[in-house]
């Protein structure tokens, strides 16, 4: 089951707080800056730093290629808390 579009608007990496790339076909969220991926289980993202999986250079290149081909969408993370002026 794909992630809710509203959830995609607020998801951010728990490590660097930047946007992630969502690969619905693989049920994976990927951070291209840290080369780590997070699994999605039953439409629930598992965004625990200890659960992140390091991807190899070859895997990263393939994920980048697929992103460029339109097979993934980027989450639109936004700053929260004080950084957002709250």
Backbone torsions as a table, in degrees:
resi	resn	phi	psi	omega
1	UNK	NA	128.2	-178.7
2	UNK	-69.5	158.9	177.6
3	UNK	-71.7	147.7	177.7
4	UNK	-63.6	132.4	178.8
5	UNK	-56.1	-33.2	177.6
6	UNK	-66.6	-35.5	177.3
7	UNK	-67.2	-39.8	178.8
8	UNK	-60.5	-28.2	180.0
9	UNK	-68.5	-23.2	-174.5
10	UNK	-116.0	-8.8	-178.5
11	UNK	-66.8	138.8	176.3
12	UNK	-141.7	157.8	177.7
13	UNK	-66.3	133.8	178.9
14	UNK	-73.1	-10.9	-176.8
15	UNK	-94.3	-53.1	-178.2
16	UNK	-113.7	0.3	174.5
17	UNK	65.7	15.0	177.1
18	UNK	-92.8	177.4	-179.7
19	UNK	-68.3	156.9	177.4
20	UNK	-116.4	165.1	172.6
21	UNK	-108.8	131.1	-177.6
22	UNK	-104.9	120.2	176.8
23	UNK	-106.4	94.6	-174.5
24	UNK	-61.2	-40.1	-177.6
25	UNK	-61.3	-30.6	-178.8
26	UNK	-100.6	-6.6	-174.2
27	UNK	52.4	56.3	-176.0
28	UNK	-138.7	141.6	168.1
29	UNK	-109.7	134.4	-173.8
30	UNK	-128.0	136.2	175.5
31	UNK	-104.6	108.6	-178.0
32	UNK	-71.9	-14.4	179.7
33	UNK	-81.7	-37.8	-178.9
34	UNK	-101.8	-7.3	-178.1
35	UNK	58.2	45.7	177.1
36	UNK	-126.9	148.7	177.3
37	UNK	-123.4	154.8	179.5
38	UNK	-126.7	139.5	-179.8
39	UNK	-82.2	159.1	174.0
40	UNK	-121.3	122.4	-178.6
41	UNK	-114.5	113.3	178.3
42	UNK	56.2	45.4	-179.2
43	UNK	66.8	19.2	176.0
44	UNK	-117.2	114.2	178.2
45	UNK	-68.7	134.2	177.3
46	UNK	-99.6	87.0	-174.1
47	UNK	-101.2	55.6	176.7
48	UNK	-102.8	125.6	-179.3
49	UNK	-51.9	-37.9	-179.9
50	UNK	-69.1	-17.1	-179.5
51	UNK	-95.5	-4.3	179.3
52	UNK	-64.6	144.3	178.9
53	UNK	-115.7	125.9	177.6
54	UNK	-70.9	132.7	177.2
55	UNK	-100.9	148.9	178.6
56	UNK	-74.5	168.3	177.6
57	UNK	-60.7	-39.1	179.2
58	UNK	-66.0	-42.6	177.5
59	UNK	-64.1	-41.3	179.1
60	UNK	-62.0	-42.5	179.0
61	UNK	-63.0	-40.7	179.0
62	UNK	-67.1	-41.8	177.4
63	UNK	-64.0	-40.2	177.0
64	UNK	-62.8	-42.9	178.9
65	UNK	-60.9	-44.8	-179.8
66	UNK	-65.8	-36.9	176.8
67	UNK	-62.7	-46.5	178.6
68	UNK	-62.1	-28.9	179.0
69	UNK	-82.5	0.1	177.8
70	UNK	86.4	16.7	-178.8
71	UNK	-87.2	1.1	-179.5
72	UNK	-145.0	156.7	174.8
73	UNK	-120.9	149.3	179.5
74	UNK	-92.3	137.8	175.5
75	UNK	-73.0	152.0	-177.9
76	UNK	-104.7	67.5	-177.5
77	UNK	-64.4	145.7	179.2
78	UNK	-129.8	149.2	175.5
79	UNK	-61.7	148.2	178.5
80	UNK	-123.2	170.3	176.0
81	UNK	64.0	-139.2	-176.5
82	UNK	-62.1	-33.8	-179.4
83	UNK	-61.9	-26.4	178.9
84	UNK	-92.8	4.7	177.6
85	UNK	82.0	22.7	179.5
86	UNK	-87.6	NA	NA
